[in-house]
Every structure is written in C-alpha cells, then in structure tokens.
Amino acid sequence: MGKKKPALICCCALLTVIVVLGVIFTALYFTLFRPRAPRVVATVVGTETSAFGVLPPVLNLTFHVAVTVDNPNYAAFRYGDVATVVRYHGAAVGLSVVPAGEIGARATETVVANVVVDAVKVVFTPYFPGEAIAGELPFVTDTKVDGKAVVLSTFKISASSEVVCNVEVYPLRNNATTTCTSSVHIQGQ
C-alpha cells in the first residue's frame, strides 16, 4: 500500500495541473485569442469621366473603389486576390484584381482598386442612349475578399466578404452617388 500512495498523489497532482491549464487555456481562448471575423467595408470613393457623349456614343469612365479591412484578431489576416467587378444592367463591363496580401494583428488596412469601364460594352447596349440622354447611368460594383486568420497556429477562421454597391453615375455633372451593402460569411476550423 505504501508504494501506491505516492503514485496516486503524483497522478492527482498531474491531473490537477492539466485541469488548471485547460481552464486557463479555455478562458484565454474565449476572451483574448478567439478568432473574430474581419470587418470589410468597400466604397466607391470616386468616379472619373474623361469623355462622354451620346452622338457619337463615347464613354471613358473609371471607378475608384476603396476596400477597408479591419482585423480584430491577435494574428495576421491573410487574404487572397481582391476582385472588383463593375456591371451595367447585369453585364460585366470592368474588372480589377488587387493581389493577395496580409493585414497585421489588430490592424486596419485600405486597398484601392481602380476599375476602368469597357466603354464598348456600355455604349452599345440598348439602355445607354436613353440613360445617357437622361444623364444617369446605373452601375453595380461587386467586391469579394476571402481570407484566413490563424491564432496560436491552432485556431483558424476563414472569412469571405462580399460588398455590393449600387452606383448612379451622372456623367454630365461628373459625380456619382453610392449605396453599399455588405455580407460576411465566417467558417471556423
């Protein structure tokens, strides 16, 4: 019986240490290291019309889209290529891809994409003449960001965000109005 008592005390002490470490690790995970979804906001910060005309049909238009990503995690957020598509009545008329990158822990970064609109695809649609005469061209920008944050090389969170902006371009006044909606899809691992 004498040899079993020290072994039992050692096992109990080891079990206690494991339980205490488990409680500490769980508390740290839920308070400090829990992966959180990044906040992504995309806005059309400007439009640039360098040429516009109805007869003959001419349109040179560039959208400047700013994508701001706020990473609240205690680990870097790595994102893939940021693609911004401009659509005119559902047809893709412009595309810009910003290369993949990384945002540091608890940091915010803004990536700017300049999307040049393919004027031929816009001008030769049946919608362009009437809307050009009215002085209002409706576009939709669609920006997608996919990425992953890894905390303590163990906890991973994948997030994808899509920001859709309805942009009304007034080429005669050389300005635009924008309304954006954003959706974030999170997948913890």
DOBA-550707 format. One line per field, with one value per atom (N, C-alpha, C, O): x, y, z; residue in three letters. Coordinates in steps of 0.05 Angstrom, whole numbers, plus 5000, padded with zeros to 4 digits. Example, Ala and Ser with C-alpha at 12.3 -4.5 7.8 and 13.67 -1.06 7.14 Angstrom:
xx = c(5264 | 5246 | 5264 | 5285 | 5257 | 5273 | 5258 | 5268)
yy = c(4886 | 4910 | 4934 | 4934 | 4955 | 4979 | 5001 | 5023)
zz = c(5156 | 5156 | 5156 | 5169 | 5142 | 5143 | 5157 | 5161)
type = c(ala | ala | ala | ala | ser | ser | ser | ser)
END
This chain:
xx = c(5016 | 5000 | 5017 | 5009 | 5041 | 5058 | 5068 | 5072 | 5073 | 5083 | 5060 | 5066 | 5036 | 5014 | 5006 | 4996 | 5010 | 5002 | 5018 | 5005 | 5045 | 5059 | 5051 | 5049 | 5046 | 5038 | 5010 | 5005 | 4992 | 4965 | 4967 | 4952 | 4984 | 4987 | 4999 | 4990 | 5018 | 5030 | 5010 | 5009 | 4993 | 4972 | 4952 | 4943 | 4944 | 4925 | 4936 | 4922 | 4961 | 4974 | 4976 | 4971 | 4984 | 4985 | 4958 | 4956 | 4937 | 4910 | 4901 | 4888 | 4908 | 4901 | 4914 | 4901 | 4940 | 4954 | 4942 | 4938 | 4935 | 4922 | 4895 | 4889 | 4879 | 4853 | 4857 | 4843 | 4876 | 4880 | 4890 | 4880 | 4909 | 4918 | 4895 | 4893 | 4878 | 4855 | 4836 | 4826 | 4831 | 4813 | 4826 | 4812 | 4852 | 4866 | 4865 | 4859 | 4872 | 4872 | 4844 | 4841 | 4824 | 4796 | 4788 | 4776 | 4795 | 4789 | 4803 | 4791 | 4829 | 4843 | 4831 | 4830 | 4823 | 4811 | 4785 | 4782 | 4768 | 4742 | 4744 | 4726 | 4766 | 4768 | 4788 | 4783 | 4810 | 4831 | 4838 | 4840 | 4840 | 4850 | 4829 | 4836 | 4804 | 4783 | 4784 | 4783 | 4785 | 4786 | 4760 | 4738 | 4762 | 4739 | 4739 | 4760 | 4716 | 4714 | 4724 | 4719 | 4738 | 4747 | 4723 | 4703 | 4725 | 4704 | 4714 | 4735 | 4697 | 4705 | 4684 | 4660 | 4694 | 4677 | 4689 | 4712 | 4672 | 4681 | 4664 | 4639 | 4676 | 4661 | 4673 | 4697 | 4656 | 4665 | 4673 | 4655 | 4699 | 4708 | 4709 | 4714 | 4704 | 4704 | 4699 | 4705 | 4689 | 4687 | 4700 | 4700 | 4711 | 4726 | 4716 | 4720 | 4703 | 4693 | 4711 | 4710 | 4727 | 4745 | 4733 | 4741 | 4713 | 4699 | 4671 | 4666 | 4651 | 4623 | 4609 | 4612 | 4594 | 4578 | 4557 | 4562 | 4534 | 4513 | 4516 | 4514 | 4521 | 4525 | 4551 | 4552 | 4571 | 4573 | 4576 | 4585 | 4568 | 4570 | 4599 | 4615 | 4605 | 4631 | 4629 | 4612 | 4645 | 4646 | 4673 | 4681 | 4687 | 4712 | 4707 | 4705 | 4705 | 4696 | 4714 | 4720 | 4723 | 4739 | 4726 | 4719 | 4723 | 4714 | 4738 | 4755 | 4739 | 4759 | 4745 | 4729 | 4752 | 4739 | 4759 | 4781 | 4751 | 4769 | 4757 | 4734 | 4773 | 4765 | 4781 | 4805 | 4767 | 4780 | 4774 | 4751 | 4795 | 4793 | 4804 | 4827 | 4787 | 4796 | 4799 | 4779 | 4823 | 4829 | 4830 | 4849 | 4809 | 4809 | 4824 | 4824 | 4836 | 4849 | 4877 | 4890 | 4887 | 4914 | 4933 | 4954 | 4925 | 4941 | 4936 | 4916 | 4954 | 4952 | 4929 | 4922 | 4916 | 4895 | 4906 | 4913 | 4908 | 4918 | 4894 | 4876 | 4895 | 4872 | 4882 | 4905 | 4865 | 4871 | 4867 | 4863 | 4867 | 4863 | 4836 | 4816 | 4836 | 4811 | 4801 | 4813 | 4778 | 4767 | 4744 | 4726 | 4744 | 4722 | 4712 | 4727 | 4686 | 4673 | 4653 | 4638 | 4652 | 4632 | 4613 | 4621 | 4587 | 4566 | 4548 | 4543 | 4539 | 4520 | 4496 | 4499 | 4474 | 4450 | 4456 | 4447 | 4472 | 4479 | 4503 | 4514 | 4511 | 4535 | 4560 | 4562 | 4581 | 4606 | 4620 | 4624 | 4626 | 4639 | 4666 | 4678 | 4675 | 4700 | 4709 | 4692 | 4735 | 4746 | 4773 | 4789 | 4777 | 4803 | 4809 | 4792 | 4834 | 4843 | 4867 | 4887 | 4864 | 4886 | 4900 | 4886 | 4926 | 4940 | 4935 | 4930 | 4938 | 4935 | 4955 | 4975 | 4948 | 4966 | 4959 | 4946 | 4969 | 4966 | 4961 | 4974 | 4944 | 4939 | 4948 | 4940 | 4964 | 4975 | 4954 | 4931 | 4963 | 4946 | 4934 | 4949 | 4908 | 4894 | 4901 | 4906 | 4900 | 4907 | 4884 | 4867 | 4885 | 4866 | 4881 | 4901 | 4873 | 4887 | 4866 | 4845 | 4873 | 4855 | 4870 | 4893 | 4855 | 4866 | 4849 | 4824 | 4861 | 4846 | 4849 | 4870 | 4825 | 4824 | 4813 | 4793 | 4826 | 4817 | 4806 | 4820 | 4780 | 4767 | 4760 | 4744 | 4772 | 4766 | 4743 | 4744 | 4722 | 4699 | 4704 | 4714 | 4696 | 4699 | 4676 | 4653 | 4682 | 4662 | 4646 | 4623 | 4659 | 4645 | 4622 | 4600 | 4626 | 4605 | 4582 | 4559 | 4587 | 4566 | 4552 | 4527 | 4567 | 4556 | 4538 | 4518 | 4544 | 4529 | 4508 | 4500 | 4498 | 4475 | 4450 | 4452 | 4426 | 4402 | 4395 | 4378 | 4407 | 4400 | 4415 | 4404 | 4438 | 4456 | 4443 | 4444 | 4432 | 4423 | 4402 | 4405 | 4382 | 4362 | 4373 | 4366 | 4390 | 4401 | 4422 | 4425 | 4436 | 4455 | 4441 | 4450 | 4419 | 4403 | 4392 | 4391 | 4383 | 4373 | 4395 | 4390 | 4420 | 4443 | 4448 | 4461 | 4439 | 4442 | 4448 | 4431 | 4471 | 4479 | 4481 | 4497 | 4465 | 4466 | 4487 | 4486 | 4505 | 4525 | 4523 | 4512 | 4534 | 4536 | 4565 | 4576 | 4578 | 4605 | 4602 | 4587 | 4617 | 4616 | 4645 | 4661 | 4651 | 4678 | 4678 | 4662 | 4697 | 4698 | 4726 | 4746 | 4726 | 4751 | 4749 | 4729 | 4768 | 4769 | 4795 | 4816 | 4794 | 4819 | 4817 | 4797 | 4839 | 4841 | 4859 | 4880 | 4850 | 4866 | 4872 | 4855 | 4897 | 4905 | 4917 | 4936 | 4904 | 4913 | 4927 | 4916 | 4951 | 4967 | 4972 | 4975 | 4973 | 4977 | 4957 | 4962 | 4936 | 4916 | 4888 | 4875 | 4879 | 4852 | 4851 | 4866 | 4834 | 4833 | 4804 | 4785 | 4803 | 4777 | 4779 | 4797 | 4762 | 4761 | 4738 | 4716 | 4742 | 4721 | 4721 | 4742 | 4697 | 4694 | 4674 | 4653 | 4679 | 4661 | 4656 | 4673 | 4631 | 4623 | 4609 | 4591 | 4618 | 4606 | 4596 | 4610 | 4569 | 4556 | 4548 | 4534 | 4556 | 4549 | 4533 | 4541 | 4510 | 4495 | 4506 | 4505 | 4515 | 4527 | 4512 | 4510 | 4502 | 4488 | 4509 | 4516 | 4517 | 4537 | 4522 | 4505 | 4529 | 4518 | 4541 | 4554 | 4545 | 4568 | 4568 | 4589 | 4545 | 4544 | 4553 | 4565 | 4548 | 4557 | 4584 | 4595 | 4594 | 4619 | 4619 | 4638 | 4596 | 4596 | 4579 | 4568 | 4576 | 4561 | 4551 | 4562 | 4531 | 4521 | 4523 | 4521 | 4528 | 4534 | 4518 | 4516 | 4507 | 4494 | 4506 | 4504 | 4518 | 4531 | 4518 | 4509 | 4519 | 4511 | 4534 | 4547 | 4537 | 4560 | 4550 | 4532 | 4562 | 4555 | 4582 | 4600 | 4583 | 4607 | 4599 | 4579 | 4614 | 4609 | 4634 | 4656 | 4629 | 4650 | 4649 | 4628 | 4673 | 4675 | 4699 | 4721 | 4693 | 4715 | 4724 | 4709 | 4749 | 4760 | 4773 | 4784)
yy = c(4976 | 5000 | 5025 | 5046 | 5024 | 5047 | 5058 | 5082 | 5040 | 5049 | 5061 | 5077 | 5053 | 5063 | 5092 | 5106 | 5099 | 5126 | 5148 | 5167 | 5148 | 5169 | 5170 | 5191 | 5147 | 5146 | 5159 | 5174 | 5154 | 5166 | 5196 | 5211 | 5205 | 5234 | 5247 | 5269 | 5234 | 5245 | 5246 | 5266 | 5226 | 5226 | 5248 | 5261 | 5251 | 5272 | 5300 | 5317 | 5304 | 5329 | 5335 | 5357 | 5315 | 5318 | 5324 | 5341 | 5310 | 5315 | 5343 | 5356 | 5352 | 5380 | 5400 | 5420 | 5396 | 5415 | 5415 | 5437 | 5392 | 5391 | 5405 | 5420 | 5401 | 5415 | 5445 | 5460 | 5454 | 5483 | 5495 | 5516 | 5482 | 5492 | 5492 | 5510 | 5472 | 5471 | 5494 | 5506 | 5500 | 5522 | 5549 | 5566 | 5553 | 5577 | 5580 | 5601 | 5558 | 5559 | 5565 | 5581 | 5553 | 5558 | 5587 | 5600 | 5597 | 5625 | 5644 | 5664 | 5639 | 5656 | 5654 | 5674 | 5631 | 5628 | 5645 | 5659 | 5643 | 5657 | 5687 | 5702 | 5696 | 5725 | 5739 | 5761 | 5726 | 5740 | 5730 | 5745 | 5703 | 5692 | 5681 | 5670 | 5684 | 5673 | 5687 | 5712 | 5672 | 5684 | 5699 | 5689 | 5724 | 5740 | 5747 | 5748 | 5751 | 5757 | 5785 | 5803 | 5789 | 5816 | 5833 | 5822 | 5858 | 5876 | 5888 | 5899 | 5884 | 5893 | 5914 | 5909 | 5937 | 5958 | 5966 | 5973 | 5966 | 5975 | 5999 | 5998 | 6019 | 6043 | 6053 | 6050 | 6064 | 6076 | 6105 | 6121 | 6110 | 6136 | 6157 | 6181 | 6148 | 6168 | 6155 | 6132 | 6171 | 6164 | 6185 | 6209 | 6177 | 6196 | 6192 | 6171 | 6212 | 6211 | 6230 | 6254 | 6218 | 6234 | 6241 | 6260 | 6226 | 6232 | 6221 | 6198 | 6236 | 6227 | 6241 | 6265 | 6225 | 6236 | 6216 | 6192 | 6226 | 6209 | 6204 | 6181 | 6225 | 6223 | 6236 | 6260 | 6222 | 6193 | 6183 | 6197 | 6157 | 6147 | 6144 | 6130 | 6158 | 6158 | 6156 | 6170 | 6140 | 6139 | 6129 | 6106 | 6145 | 6137 | 6141 | 6164 | 6119 | 6120 | 6102 | 6079 | 6112 | 6096 | 6098 | 6120 | 6076 | 6075 | 6071 | 6055 | 6086 | 6083 | 6071 | 6085 | 6046 | 6031 | 6027 | 6016 | 6035 | 6031 | 6009 | 6010 | 5988 | 5966 | 5968 | 5965 | 5972 | 5975 | 5949 | 5942 | 5936 | 5912 | 5917 | 5926 | 5913 | 5916 | 5888 | 5873 | 5881 | 5855 | 5857 | 5868 | 5848 | 5850 | 5827 | 5827 | 5809 | 5786 | 5792 | 5812 | 5774 | 5776 | 5760 | 5751 | 5756 | 5743 | 5757 | 5770 | 5753 | 5766 | 5753 | 5730 | 5770 | 5760 | 5760 | 5781 | 5736 | 5734 | 5732 | 5716 | 5749 | 5748 | 5742 | 5748 | 5731 | 5725 | 5749 | 5772 | 5745 | 5767 | 5780 | 5767 | 5807 | 5822 | 5829 | 5845 | 5818 | 5823 | 5842 | 5839 | 5862 | 5882 | 5881 | 5885 | 5875 | 5874 | 5896 | 5901 | 5910 | 5931 | 5920 | 5909 | 5922 | 5913 | 5936 | 5955 | 5933 | 5952 | 5936 | 5921 | 5938 | 5921 | 5892 | 5877 | 5883 | 5855 | 5845 | 5824 | 5860 | 5851 | 5863 | 5886 | 5846 | 5855 | 5873 | 5865 | 5897 | 5917 | 5927 | 5944 | 5916 | 5924 | 5905 | 5894 | 5901 | 5883 | 5893 | 5902 | 5892 | 5899 | 5878 | 5871 | 5869 | 5850 | 5861 | 5868 | 5863 | 5872 | 5846 | 5829 | 5844 | 5819 | 5813 | 5831 | 5788 | 5778 | 5792 | 5803 | 5792 | 5806 | 5797 | 5777 | 5812 | 5806 | 5831 | 5852 | 5829 | 5852 | 5843 | 5821 | 5859 | 5852 | 5848 | 5855 | 5838 | 5834 | 5860 | 5880 | 5861 | 5885 | 5910 | 5931 | 5907 | 5929 | 5933 | 5916 | 5956 | 5963 | 5972 | 5987 | 5962 | 5969 | 5975 | 5962 | 5994 | 6001 | 5994 | 6002 | 5980 | 5973 | 5988 | 5987 | 6001 | 6016 | 6002 | 5995 | 5998 | 5986 | 6007 | 6020 | 6009 | 6027 | 6009 | 5994 | 6012 | 5995 | 6013 | 6031 | 6006 | 6021 | 6006 | 5982 | 6021 | 6010 | 6006 | 6024 | 5983 | 5978 | 5992 | 5983 | 6015 | 6033 | 6020 | 6025 | 6003 | 5990 | 5973 | 5973 | 5959 | 5942 | 5959 | 5949 | 5983 | 6000 | 6015 | 6015 | 6027 | 6045 | 6030 | 6041 | 6005 | 5991 | 5972 | 5952 | 5979 | 5966 | 5982 | 6006 | 5969 | 5984 | 6004 | 6022 | 6002 | 6020 | 6047 | 6067 | 6047 | 6070 | 6096 | 6116 | 6096 | 6121 | 6136 | 6160 | 6121 | 6134 | 6143 | 6165 | 6127 | 6135 | 6157 | 6174 | 6157 | 6179 | 6205 | 6226 | 6205 | 6230 | 6239 | 6263 | 6220 | 6227 | 6237 | 6250 | 6230 | 6239 | 6222 | 6231 | 6197 | 6180 | 6151 | 6139 | 6140 | 6113 | 6096 | 6102 | 6074 | 6057 | 6034 | 6019 | 6033 | 6012 | 5997 | 6008 | 5973 | 5958 | 5949 | 5937 | 5954 | 5943 | 5920 | 5922 | 5900 | 5876 | 5869 | 5862 | 5871 | 5866 | 5842 | 5841 | 5823 | 5799 | 5797 | 5801 | 5790 | 5786 | 5759 | 5755 | 5741 | 5716 | 5715 | 5723 | 5705 | 5704 | 5686 | 5673 | 5685 | 5667 | 5679 | 5691 | 5676 | 5684 | 5659 | 5642 | 5656 | 5633 | 5643 | 5658 | 5635 | 5643 | 5620 | 5598 | 5625 | 5606 | 5580 | 5559 | 5583 | 5561 | 5538 | 5516 | 5543 | 5522 | 5530 | 5515 | 5553 | 5562 | 5578 | 5597 | 5569 | 5582 | 5592 | 5580 | 5615 | 5625 | 5634 | 5650 | 5624 | 5632 | 5651 | 5646 | 5672 | 5692 | 5700 | 5704 | 5703 | 5715 | 5737 | 5735 | 5758 | 5782 | 5790 | 5790 | 5799 | 5810 | 5836 | 5838 | 5857 | 5883 | 5891 | 5892 | 5897 | 5904 | 5934 | 5941 | 5950 | 5978 | 5985 | 5978 | 5998 | 6009 | 6038 | 6054 | 6043 | 6069 | 6082 | 6071 | 6105 | 6122 | 6143 | 6160 | 6141 | 6159 | 6181 | 6175 | 6206 | 6229 | 6241 | 6259 | 6231 | 6240 | 6269 | 6282 | 6281 | 6309 | 6327 | 6348 | 6318 | 6333 | 6323 | 6335 | 6300 | 6288 | 6281 | 6286 | 6268 | 6258 | 6233 | 6224 | 6221 | 6196 | 6194 | 6207 | 6178 | 6171 | 6141 | 6125 | 6132 | 6104 | 6094 | 6108 | 6070 | 6056 | 6028 | 6013 | 6020 | 5994 | 5977 | 5986 | 5951 | 5931 | 5910 | 5904 | 5899 | 5881 | 5856 | 5857 | 5833 | 5808 | 5794 | 5794 | 5781 | 5767 | 5738 | 5734 | 5719 | 5691 | 5681 | 5683 | 5669 | 5660 | 5630 | 5618 | 5618 | 5589 | 5584 | 5585 | 5577 | 5570 | 5541 | 5525 | 5536 | 5509 | 5500 | 5478)
zz = c(5000 | 5000 | 5000 | 4990 | 5011 | 5014 | 4987 | 4984 | 4967 | 4941 | 4924 | 4907 | 4929 | 4913 | 4921 | 4904 | 4946 | 4955 | 4941 | 4932 | 4938 | 4924 | 4894 | 4882 | 4882 | 4854 | 4851 | 4832 | 4870 | 4869 | 4873 | 4860 | 4891 | 4896 | 4871 | 4863 | 4858 | 4834 | 4811 | 4796 | 4808 | 4787 | 4793 | 4774 | 4818 | 4825 | 4820 | 4809 | 4827 | 4822 | 4792 | 4783 | 4776 | 4747 | 4735 | 4717 | 4744 | 4735 | 4742 | 4726 | 4766 | 4774 | 4757 | 4748 | 4751 | 4733 | 4706 | 4694 | 4695 | 4668 | 4668 | 4650 | 4689 | 4691 | 4693 | 4679 | 4710 | 4713 | 4686 | 4678 | 4673 | 4647 | 4627 | 4610 | 4627 | 4609 | 4614 | 4595 | 4639 | 4646 | 4637 | 4626 | 4642 | 4634 | 4604 | 4593 | 4590 | 4561 | 4549 | 4530 | 4561 | 4552 | 4557 | 4540 | 4581 | 4587 | 4568 | 4558 | 4562 | 4543 | 4515 | 4501 | 4507 | 4481 | 4478 | 4459 | 4498 | 4496 | 4502 | 4494 | 4514 | 4520 | 4501 | 4493 | 4495 | 4481 | 4454 | 4435 | 4451 | 4427 | 4408 | 4387 | 4415 | 4398 | 4371 | 4369 | 4349 | 4323 | 4317 | 4322 | 4307 | 4301 | 4271 | 4259 | 4261 | 4232 | 4227 | 4244 | 4206 | 4199 | 4189 | 4179 | 4193 | 4183 | 4156 | 4154 | 4136 | 4109 | 4100 | 4100 | 4091 | 4080 | 4054 | 4052 | 4033 | 4007 | 3999 | 4003 | 3989 | 3980 | 3954 | 3949 | 3938 | 3913 | 3922 | 3927 | 3922 | 3932 | 3910 | 3915 | 3885 | 3864 | 3837 | 3833 | 3819 | 3791 | 3775 | 3782 | 3753 | 3736 | 3707 | 3695 | 3697 | 3670 | 3653 | 3656 | 3635 | 3619 | 3592 | 3579 | 3584 | 3559 | 3560 | 3569 | 3550 | 3550 | 3527 | 3522 | 3512 | 3490 | 3481 | 3482 | 3471 | 3462 | 3432 | 3423 | 3416 | 3387 | 3380 | 3382 | 3372 | 3372 | 3401 | 3419 | 3406 | 3433 | 3443 | 3431 | 3465 | 3476 | 3507 | 3519 | 3519 | 3548 | 3557 | 3551 | 3573 | 3586 | 3616 | 3625 | 3631 | 3658 | 3675 | 3667 | 3698 | 3717 | 3745 | 3754 | 3758 | 3786 | 3804 | 3799 | 3826 | 3846 | 3871 | 3884 | 3877 | 3898 | 3921 | 3916 | 3945 | 3969 | 3985 | 3993 | 3991 | 4008 | 4033 | 4033 | 4056 | 4082 | 4098 | 4101 | 4107 | 4123 | 4151 | 4154 | 4171 | 4199 | 4211 | 4213 | 4220 | 4231 | 4262 | 4272 | 4276 | 4305 | 4319 | 4344 | 4305 | 4316 | 4326 | 4319 | 4343 | 4353 | 4335 | 4343 | 4310 | 4290 | 4263 | 4260 | 4245 | 4219 | 4204 | 4207 | 4187 | 4169 | 4141 | 4130 | 4129 | 4102 | 4083 | 4087 | 4062 | 4043 | 4015 | 4008 | 4000 | 3972 | 3954 | 3964 | 3929 | 3910 | 3915 | 3919 | 3915 | 3918 | 3891 | 3876 | 3883 | 3857 | 3858 | 3875 | 3842 | 3839 | 3811 | 3792 | 3808 | 3782 | 3780 | 3799 | 3758 | 3752 | 3732 | 3711 | 3738 | 3720 | 3711 | 3726 | 3686 | 3675 | 3665 | 3646 | 3678 | 3673 | 3672 | 3654 | 3691 | 3694 | 3679 | 3685 | 3659 | 3643 | 3655 | 3662 | 3658 | 3668 | 3648 | 3625 | 3657 | 3639 | 3650 | 3637 | 3672 | 3683 | 3705 | 3719 | 3708 | 3728 | 3737 | 3721 | 3763 | 3775 | 3796 | 3812 | 3796 | 3816 | 3831 | 3819 | 3857 | 3874 | 3885 | 3896 | 3883 | 3892 | 3921 | 3937 | 3928 | 3955 | 3974 | 3965 | 3999 | 4019 | 4047 | 4052 | 4066 | 4094 | 4110 | 4105 | 4130 | 4148 | 4176 | 4185 | 4188 | 4214 | 4236 | 4232 | 4258 | 4281 | 4291 | 4294 | 4296 | 4306 | 4290 | 4301 | 4264 | 4246 | 4225 | 4221 | 4213 | 4192 | 4168 | 4170 | 4145 | 4120 | 4098 | 4097 | 4081 | 4059 | 4033 | 4029 | 4016 | 3989 | 3969 | 3970 | 3950 | 3930 | 3903 | 3894 | 3891 | 3864 | 3845 | 3850 | 3822 | 3801 | 3778 | 3766 | 3773 | 3753 | 3729 | 3731 | 3706 | 3682 | 3668 | 3663 | 3661 | 3649 | 3619 | 3605 | 3608 | 3580 | 3566 | 3565 | 3554 | 3543 | 3520 | 3517 | 3505 | 3482 | 3493 | 3481 | 3515 | 3526 | 3536 | 3536 | 3546 | 3556 | 3534 | 3533 | 3517 | 3496 | 3477 | 3467 | 3470 | 3450 | 3463 | 3451 | 3486 | 3498 | 3490 | 3485 | 3491 | 3485 | 3507 | 3502 | 3530 | 3552 | 3551 | 3560 | 3539 | 3540 | 3529 | 3542 | 3505 | 3494 | 3511 | 3516 | 3521 | 3538 | 3565 | 3574 | 3577 | 3602 | 3599 | 3617 | 3577 | 3572 | 3568 | 3578 | 3554 | 3550 | 3576 | 3582 | 3593 | 3620 | 3638 | 3658 | 3631 | 3648 | 3672 | 3691 | 3672 | 3696 | 3686 | 3673 | 3694 | 3686 | 3711 | 3729 | 3712 | 3736 | 3733 | 3714 | 3752 | 3753 | 3780 | 3799 | 3780 | 3805 | 3808 | 3789 | 3831 | 3836 | 3855 | 3874 | 3851 | 3868 | 3876 | 3858 | 3901 | 3911 | 3930 | 3948 | 3925 | 3941 | 3954 | 3940 | 3980 | 3994 | 4009 | 4024 | 4006 | 4020 | 4035 | 4025 | 4060 | 4076 | 4099 | 4104 | 4115 | 4138 | 4159 | 4153 | 4184 | 4207 | 4223 | 4227 | 4231 | 4247 | 4273 | 4274 | 4295 | 4322 | 4336 | 4338 | 4346 | 4360 | 4344 | 4356 | 4318 | 4300 | 4303 | 4294 | 4317 | 4322 | 4313 | 4299 | 4321 | 4316 | 4290 | 4286 | 4272 | 4246 | 4241 | 4250 | 4228 | 4220 | 4191 | 4184 | 4175 | 4147 | 4144 | 4154 | 4129 | 4125 | 4096 | 4084 | 4086 | 4059 | 4061 | 4075 | 4047 | 4048 | 4020 | 4002 | 4016 | 3990 | 3995 | 4012 | 3981 | 3984 | 3956 | 3936 | 3955 | 3930 | 3933 | 3952 | 3914 | 3914 | 3889 | 3866 | 3893 | 3871 | 3866 | 3885 | 3842 | 3836 | 3814 | 3792 | 3819 | 3799 | 3790 | 3805 | 3765 | 3754 | 3738 | 3721 | 3743 | 3729 | 3713 | 3722 | 3688 | 3673 | 3665 | 3662 | 3662 | 3655 | 3678 | 3673 | 3703 | 3726 | 3737 | 3755 | 3726 | 3734 | 3764 | 3778 | 3773 | 3800 | 3801 | 3781 | 3825 | 3828 | 3857 | 3875 | 3860 | 3887 | 3890 | 3871 | 3915 | 3920 | 3945 | 3965 | 3942 | 3965 | 3966 | 3946 | 3988 | 3990 | 4011 | 4032 | 4006 | 4026 | 4028 | 4008 | 4051 | 4055 | 4069 | 4086 | 4062 | 4076 | 4082 | 4066 | 4106 | 4114 | 4121 | 4135 | 4110 | 4116 | 4131 | 4121 | 4155 | 4172 | 4175 | 4177 | 4175 | 4178 | 4196 | 4187 | 4221 | 4240 | 4235 | 4226 | 4241 | 4237 | 4262 | 4263)
type = c(met | met | met | met | gly | gly | gly | gly | lys | lys | lys | lys | lys | lys | lys | lys | lys | lys | lys | lys | pro | pro | pro | pro | ala | ala | ala | ala | leu | leu | leu | leu | ile | ile | ile | ile | cys | cys | cys | cys | cys | cys | cys | cys | cys | cys | cys | cys | ala | ala | ala | ala | leu | leu | leu | leu | leu | leu | leu | leu | thr | thr | thr | thr | val | val | val | val | ile | ile | ile | ile | val | val | val | val | val | val | val | val | leu | leu | leu | leu | gly | gly | gly | gly | val | val | val | val | ile | ile | ile | ile | phe | phe | phe | phe | thr | thr | thr | thr | ala | ala | ala | ala | leu | leu | leu | leu | tyr | tyr | tyr | tyr | phe | phe | phe | phe | thr | thr | thr | thr | leu | leu | leu | leu | phe | phe | phe | phe | arg | arg | arg | arg | pro | pro | pro | pro | arg | arg | arg | arg | ala | ala | ala | ala | pro | pro | pro | pro | arg | arg | arg | arg | val | val | val | val | val | val | val | val | ala | ala | ala | ala | thr | thr | thr | thr | val | val | val | val | val | val | val | val | gly | gly | gly | gly | thr | thr | thr | thr | glu | glu | glu | glu | thr | thr | thr | thr | ser | ser | ser | ser | ala | ala | ala | ala | phe | phe | phe | phe | gly | gly | gly | gly | val | val | val | val | leu | leu | leu | leu | pro | pro | pro | pro | pro | pro | pro | pro | val | val | val | val | leu | leu | leu | leu | asn | asn | asn | asn | leu | leu | leu | leu | thr | thr | thr | thr | phe | phe | phe | phe | his | his | his | his | val | val | val | val | ala | ala | ala | ala | val | val | val | val | thr | thr | thr | thr | val | val | val | val | asp | asp | asp | asp | asn | asn | asn | asn | pro | pro | pro | pro | asn | asn | asn | asn | tyr | tyr | tyr | tyr | ala | ala | ala | ala | ala | ala | ala | ala | phe | phe | phe | phe | arg | arg | arg | arg | tyr | tyr | tyr | tyr | gly | gly | gly | gly | asp | asp | asp | asp | val | val | val | val | ala | ala | ala | ala | thr | thr | thr | thr | val | val | val | val | val | val | val | val | arg | arg | arg | arg | tyr | tyr | tyr | tyr | his | his | his | his | gly | gly | gly | gly | ala | ala | ala | ala | ala | ala | ala | ala | val | val | val | val | gly | gly | gly | gly | leu | leu | leu | leu | ser | ser | ser | ser | val | val | val | val | val | val | val | val | pro | pro | pro | pro | ala | ala | ala | ala | gly | gly | gly | gly | glu | glu | glu | glu | ile | ile | ile | ile | gly | gly | gly | gly | ala | ala | ala | ala | arg | arg | arg | arg | ala | ala | ala | ala | thr | thr | thr | thr | glu | glu | glu | glu | thr | thr | thr | thr | val | val | val | val | val | val | val | val | ala | ala | ala | ala | asn | asn | asn | asn | val | val | val | val | val | val | val | val | val | val | val | val | asp | asp | asp | asp | ala | ala | ala | ala | val | val | val | val | lys | lys | lys | lys | val | val | val | val | val | val | val | val | phe | phe | phe | phe | thr | thr | thr | thr | pro | pro | pro | pro | tyr | tyr | tyr | tyr | phe | phe | phe | phe | pro | pro | pro | pro | gly | gly | gly | gly | glu | glu | glu | glu | ala | ala | ala | ala | ile | ile | ile | ile | ala | ala | ala | ala | gly | gly | gly | gly | glu | glu | glu | glu | leu | leu | leu | leu | pro | pro | pro | pro | phe | phe | phe | phe | val | val | val | val | thr | thr | thr | thr | asp | asp | asp | asp | thr | thr | thr | thr | lys | lys | lys | lys | val | val | val | val | asp | asp | asp | asp | gly | gly | gly | gly | lys | lys | lys | lys | ala | ala | ala | ala | val | val | val | val | val | val | val | val | leu | leu | leu | leu | ser | ser | ser | ser | thr | thr | thr | thr | phe | phe | phe | phe | lys | lys | lys | lys | ile | ile | ile | ile | ser | ser | ser | ser | ala | ala | ala | ala | ser | ser | ser | ser | ser | ser | ser | ser | glu | glu | glu | glu | val | val | val | val | val | val | val | val | cys | cys | cys | cys | asn | asn | asn | asn | val | val | val | val | glu | glu | glu | glu | val | val | val | val | tyr | tyr | tyr | tyr | pro | pro | pro | pro | leu | leu | leu | leu | arg | arg | arg | arg | asn | asn | asn | asn | asn | asn | asn | asn | ala | ala | ala | ala | thr | thr | thr | thr | thr | thr | thr | thr | thr | thr | thr | thr | cys | cys | cys | cys | thr | thr | thr | thr | ser | ser | ser | ser | ser | ser | ser | ser | val | val | val | val | his | his | his | his | ile | ile | ile | ile | gln | gln | gln | gln | gly | gly | gly | gly | gln | gln | gln | gln)
END
